[in-house]
Amino acid sequence: MANARSLLKRRGTAAAVVALVAALVVSAGLVGGCSGTTSKAATSTGTTGAGKAVGTFPLTITDDASRTVTIESAPARIVSLAPANTEILYALGVFDRLVGVTTYDDYPAQVKDVAKVGDFMTPNLEAIAAAKPDVVLVTGGVQAETLGKLEELGVPVVVIDPQNLEGVYTAIANVSEICGVPDKGMEVIGKMKSDLADIKSKLAGAEPVKAFIEIGWNPLFTAGPGTLLDELLSAAGGANVVSEKGYVGYSVEQLVKDQPEVYLGTLSSIGNAESLAKRPGYSALTAVKNGRVYGLDDNLVSRPGPRVIEGVRLIAASLHPSLFN
């Protein structure tokens, strides 16, 4: 259970740990894309948080749970119930509007000074109500169970739960619209896409490297096709040895058959290369023999927010060290 809680903390959404969470009796979100949309009515501007809101309100948005939510005016008080959502707000320059976050939020550093409204899996409804938010940003998975109760607070509740890169871009665009800073949203997305293009330009002509990504150990769990991590791996010049879709349990026997050239793992799971090499059966792995075991910053590769492109660069540098400093 501790492993699952750690994974949820750094992911900021339950979607990436479907099988792991199921194995450890924690529910998870749906696998799929993000297609939130917005529609606008009369213009309403005002000074809130980071400055003057220039968005158009009332704003109607279709969130990642296919719910239609109307935001009457740019929110001055925001509660975020997922670390990824908090990172989006920070990137958009509206961090000072936050009046409540979970105990799992750890970025940026100043988030420690924001009032806590429970943990990721069990948000405190009384604390949220006491924060008097104008909008609450939640995610999917385990938080779906409390969605109805949050709606009873009488404030707009928006589900932000991207499952792929395009979904992350859409999430940032939607949150920027909600906060009345759409231009800043486009700026953040543009920078992310530019950074990704730079990474791919360095990889031009490089052969994909067979790799495996560990997201949980004892039992072993990994990310297959149709997941954000698999997409990040592909963008970084990797070829996933896992063919089963979603977040799945894996056996060491199958891993030995697959023989990935590079073994990747979130730092909180793999520890270090030395300890990993001592696991039963791991001495037979080519990646272990060749010293090609790399730990990845959990938050950069597991949290669907603005820093996810940094995660792509981190993976690319592990797979193609000669192409990256």
C-alpha positions as CSV (number, residue, x, y, z in Angstrom):
1,M,0.0,0.0,0.0
2,A,2.9,2.4,0.8
3,N,4.2,1.9,-2.8
4,A,0.8,2.8,-4.2
5,R,0.5,5.9,-2.1
6,S,3.9,7.0,-3.1
7,L,3.1,6.5,-6.7
8,L,-0.2,8.5,-6.4
9,K,1.7,11.3,-4.7
10,R,4.1,11.9,-7.5
11,R,1.7,11.1,-10.3
12,G,-0.9,13.6,-9.2
13,T,-3.6,11.4,-10.8
14,A,-4.6,7.8,-10.4
15,A,-4.7,7.0,-14.1
16,A,-1.1,5.9,-14.4
17,V,-1.3,3.1,-11.9
18,V,-4.4,1.1,-13.0
19,A,-3.0,-2.3,-12.4
20,L,-0.8,-1.4,-9.5
21,V,-3.6,0.3,-7.6
22,A,-6.0,-2.5,-8.3
23,A,-3.4,-5.0,-6.9
24,L,-3.1,-2.9,-3.8
25,V,-6.8,-2.2,-3.4
26,V,-6.8,1.4,-4.6
27,S,-9.1,2.3,-7.5
28,A,-7.8,4.1,-10.6
29,G,-8.9,6.2,-13.5
30,L,-9.8,5.4,-17.1
31,V,-7.2,5.0,-19.9
32,G,-7.8,7.3,-22.8
33,G,-7.4,10.7,-24.3
34,C,-8.4,14.1,-23.1
35,S,-10.8,16.2,-25.2
36,G,-12.0,19.0,-23.0
37,T,-13.7,21.9,-24.8
38,T,-14.8,25.4,-23.9
39,S,-17.4,27.8,-25.0
40,K,-17.8,31.5,-24.1
41,A,-20.4,34.1,-23.6
42,A,-20.3,37.7,-22.5
43,T,-16.9,39.2,-21.6
44,S,-16.1,39.6,-17.9
45,T,-12.8,40.9,-16.7
46,G,-11.4,41.8,-13.3
47,T,-8.3,41.8,-11.2
48,T,-7.7,38.4,-9.6
49,G,-4.6,36.7,-8.2
50,A,-1.8,37.1,-10.8
51,G,-3.3,40.2,-12.4
52,K,-6.1,41.2,-14.7
53,A,-8.2,38.4,-16.0
54,V,-8.8,38.8,-19.7
55,G,-10.9,35.7,-20.4
56,T,-14.5,35.6,-21.5
57,F,-17.1,34.7,-19.0
58,P,-19.4,33.0,-18.3
59,L,-17.3,30.1,-19.6
60,T,-18.7,26.7,-20.3
61,I,-16.2,23.8,-20.3
62,T,-16.4,20.1,-21.0
63,D,-14.0,18.4,-18.5
64,D,-12.2,15.1,-18.6
65,A,-15.1,13.3,-17.1
66,S,-17.4,14.6,-20.0
67,R,-19.2,16.9,-17.6
68,T,-20.3,20.3,-18.6
69,V,-19.3,23.0,-16.1
70,T,-20.0,26.7,-16.2
71,I,-17.6,29.2,-14.7
72,E,-19.4,32.5,-14.1
73,S,-16.2,34.7,-13.6
74,A,-12.5,34.3,-13.3
75,P,-11.9,32.6,-9.9
76,A,-10.0,34.4,-7.2
77,R,-9.9,31.4,-4.9
78,I,-8.9,28.0,-6.2
79,V,-8.6,24.6,-4.5
80,S,-6.4,22.0,-6.3
81,L,-6.8,18.4,-5.3
82,A,-4.0,17.0,-7.5
83,P,-0.3,17.9,-7.6
84,A,-0.4,18.0,-11.4
85,N,-3.2,20.6,-11.3
86,T,-1.2,22.7,-8.8
87,E,1.8,22.6,-11.2
88,I,-0.4,23.8,-14.0
89,L,-1.6,26.8,-11.9
90,Y,2.0,27.6,-11.0
91,A,3.1,27.6,-14.7
92,L,0.1,29.9,-15.6
93,G,1.2,32.4,-13.0
94,V,-1.9,32.1,-10.8
95,F,-0.3,30.3,-7.9
96,D,-1.3,33.1,-5.5
97,R,-5.0,32.2,-6.1
98,L,-4.5,28.8,-4.4
99,V,-6.3,28.6,-1.1
100,G,-6.1,24.8,-0.7
101,V,-4.0,21.8,-1.8
102,T,-3.5,18.2,-0.8
103,T,-0.8,17.0,1.6
104,Y,0.8,15.3,-1.5
105,D,1.6,18.6,-3.3
106,D,5.3,19.2,-3.2
107,Y,6.0,21.6,-6.2
108,P,6.7,24.5,-6.3
109,A,8.5,24.8,-2.9
110,Q,6.2,27.5,-1.7
111,V,3.3,25.1,-1.9
112,K,4.2,24.1,1.7
113,D,2.7,27.4,2.8
114,V,-0.7,26.8,1.2
115,A,-3.5,25.4,3.4
116,K,-3.9,21.6,3.2
117,V,-7.4,20.2,2.6
118,G,-6.7,16.5,3.1
119,D,-4.7,14.0,1.1
120,F,-4.9,13.0,-2.5
121,M,-7.2,10.0,-2.0
122,T,-9.4,11.3,0.8
123,P,-9.8,15.1,0.5
124,N,-11.4,16.8,3.5
125,L,-14.7,18.2,2.4
126,E,-15.1,20.4,5.5
127,A,-11.7,22.0,4.9
128,I,-12.5,22.5,1.2
129,A,-15.7,24.3,2.1
130,A,-13.9,26.4,4.7
131,A,-11.5,27.6,2.0
132,K,-14.5,29.2,0.2
133,P,-13.2,28.4,-3.3
134,D,-14.6,29.8,-6.5
135,V,-13.6,26.6,-8.3
136,V,-12.2,23.2,-7.3
137,L,-9.8,21.3,-9.7
138,V,-9.9,17.6,-9.2
139,T,-8.6,14.5,-11.1
140,G,-10.1,11.1,-11.9
141,G,-9.6,7.7,-10.4
142,V,-10.0,7.6,-6.7
143,Q,-11.4,11.1,-6.5
144,A,-14.3,10.2,-8.7
145,E,-15.8,8.7,-5.5
146,T,-16.0,12.1,-3.9
147,L,-17.0,14.1,-7.0
148,G,-20.7,14.1,-6.1
149,K,-20.0,15.3,-2.6
150,L,-17.7,18.1,-3.9
151,E,-20.5,19.2,-6.2
152,E,-22.8,19.6,-3.2
153,L,-20.5,22.4,-2.0
154,G,-22.2,24.6,-4.6
155,V,-19.0,25.7,-6.4
156,P,-17.8,24.6,-9.9
157,V,-15.8,21.4,-9.8
158,V,-13.7,20.6,-12.9
159,V,-12.1,17.2,-13.5
160,I,-8.6,17.5,-15.0
161,D,-7.3,14.1,-15.9
162,P,-5.1,13.9,-19.0
163,Q,-3.9,10.5,-20.2
164,N,-1.5,11.6,-23.0
165,L,0.6,14.5,-24.1
166,E,-2.2,16.0,-26.2
167,G,-4.4,15.7,-23.1
168,V,-1.8,17.6,-21.1
169,Y,-1.9,20.4,-23.6
170,T,-5.7,20.5,-23.5
171,A,-5.7,20.5,-19.7
172,I,-3.3,23.5,-19.6
173,A,-5.4,25.4,-22.2
174,N,-8.6,24.6,-20.3
175,V,-7.2,25.7,-16.9
176,S,-5.9,28.9,-18.5
177,E,-9.4,29.6,-19.8
178,I,-10.9,29.0,-16.4
179,C,-8.5,31.3,-14.8
180,G,-8.9,34.0,-17.4
181,V,-5.3,33.8,-18.7
182,P,-5.7,32.1,-22.0
183,D,-2.7,33.8,-23.6
184,K,-0.4,32.5,-20.8
185,G,-1.8,29.0,-21.4
186,M,-0.8,29.2,-25.1
187,E,2.6,30.5,-24.1
188,V,3.2,27.5,-21.7
189,I,2.0,25.0,-24.3
190,G,4.1,26.7,-27.0
191,K,7.2,26.4,-24.9
192,M,6.5,22.7,-24.2
193,K,6.0,21.9,-27.9
194,S,9.2,23.8,-28.8
195,D,11.2,21.9,-26.2
196,L,9.8,18.6,-27.4
197,A,10.7,19.6,-31.0
198,D,14.2,20.3,-29.9
199,I,14.5,16.9,-28.3
200,K,13.2,15.2,-31.4
201,S,15.6,17.1,-33.6
202,K,18.5,15.7,-31.6
203,L,17.1,12.2,-32.1
204,A,16.7,12.5,-35.8
205,G,18.1,9.4,-37.5
206,A,18.7,7.6,-34.2
207,E,17.6,4.0,-33.9
208,P,14.9,3.4,-31.2
209,V,16.4,1.7,-28.1
210,K,14.5,-1.3,-26.6
211,A,13.6,-0.3,-23.0
212,F,11.5,-1.3,-20.0
213,I,10.0,1.1,-17.5
214,E,9.4,0.0,-13.9
215,I,6.8,2.0,-12.0
216,G,6.4,-0.4,-9.1
217,W,8.3,-3.3,-7.5
218,N,7.3,-6.2,-5.4
219,P,5.2,-6.9,-7.3
220,L,6.7,-5.6,-10.5
221,F,4.5,-3.2,-12.6
222,T,5.2,-1.4,-15.8
223,A,3.6,0.9,-18.4
224,G,2.6,-0.5,-21.8
225,P,1.1,1.1,-25.0
226,G,-1.7,3.6,-24.5
227,T,-0.2,5.2,-21.4
228,L,1.5,8.6,-20.9
229,L,4.7,6.9,-19.9
230,D,4.8,4.8,-23.1
231,E,4.2,8.0,-25.1
232,L,7.1,9.7,-23.3
233,L,9.3,6.8,-24.0
234,S,8.5,6.8,-27.7
235,A,9.1,10.6,-27.9
236,A,12.5,10.1,-26.3
237,G,13.7,7.6,-28.9
238,G,12.7,4.4,-27.1
239,A,10.9,1.2,-28.1
240,N,8.9,-0.3,-25.3
241,V,9.5,-4.1,-24.9
242,V,6.0,-4.3,-23.3
243,S,3.2,-5.1,-25.7
244,E,0.3,-5.4,-23.3
245,K,-1.7,-2.2,-23.1
246,G,-2.1,-0.1,-20.0
247,Y,-0.4,-0.3,-16.6
248,V,0.2,-4.0,-16.0
249,G,1.9,-6.5,-13.8
250,Y,5.0,-8.1,-15.2
251,S,7.1,-11.2,-14.5
252,V,10.9,-11.3,-14.2
253,E,10.8,-14.4,-16.5
254,Q,9.1,-12.3,-19.3
255,L,11.5,-9.5,-18.6
256,V,14.5,-11.8,-19.2
257,K,12.9,-13.0,-22.5
258,D,12.3,-9.4,-23.6
259,Q,15.9,-8.4,-22.8
260,P,15.6,-4.6,-22.9
261,E,18.8,-2.7,-23.8
262,V,18.0,-0.1,-21.1
263,Y,16.1,-0.6,-17.8
264,L,14.3,2.6,-16.6
265,G,12.5,3.0,-13.4
266,T,11.1,5.7,-11.2
267,L,13.6,6.5,-8.4
268,S,11.2,5.7,-5.6
269,S,10.7,2.2,-7.1
270,I,14.1,1.0,-8.3
271,G,16.3,2.6,-5.6
272,N,19.7,2.3,-7.3
273,A,21.4,0.1,-9.9
274,E,23.3,-1.8,-7.3
275,S,20.2,-2.9,-5.3
276,L,18.3,-3.7,-8.5
277,A,21.1,-6.0,-9.7
278,K,20.7,-8.1,-6.5
279,R,17.0,-8.9,-7.2
280,P,16.3,-12.6,-8.1
281,G,16.8,-13.2,-11.8
282,Y,18.0,-9.7,-12.6
283,S,21.6,-10.7,-13.1
284,A,20.4,-12.3,-16.4
285,L,19.3,-9.0,-17.9
286,T,21.5,-7.4,-20.5
287,A,20.7,-3.9,-19.3
288,V,22.0,-4.9,-15.8
289,K,25.1,-6.5,-17.2
290,N,25.9,-3.5,-19.3
291,G,25.2,-1.0,-16.5
292,R,22.3,0.6,-18.4
293,V,19.9,1.0,-15.5
294,Y,18.7,4.5,-14.9
295,G,16.5,6.1,-12.3
296,L,13.9,8.8,-13.4
297,D,12.6,11.6,-11.3
298,D,9.1,10.4,-10.5
299,N,7.4,13.8,-10.8
300,L,8.8,14.6,-14.2
301,V,7.7,11.3,-15.9
302,S,4.6,10.4,-13.9
303,R,2.9,13.8,-13.3
304,P,0.9,15.0,-16.3
305,G,1.7,18.7,-16.1
306,P,4.0,21.4,-17.6
307,R,7.2,19.7,-16.6
308,V,6.5,16.4,-18.4
309,I,8.7,17.5,-21.4
310,E,11.6,17.6,-18.9
311,G,10.7,14.0,-18.3
312,V,11.1,13.2,-22.0
313,R,14.5,14.9,-22.1
314,L,15.5,12.8,-19.0
315,I,14.5,9.6,-20.7
316,A,16.1,10.6,-24.0
317,A,19.4,11.3,-22.2
318,S,19.3,7.8,-20.7
319,L,18.6,6.1,-23.9
320,H,20.9,8.2,-26.2
321,P,23.6,9.6,-23.9
322,S,25.9,10.5,-26.8
323,L,23.2,12.9,-28.2
324,F,22.5,14.8,-24.9
325,N,24.7,16.5,-22.4
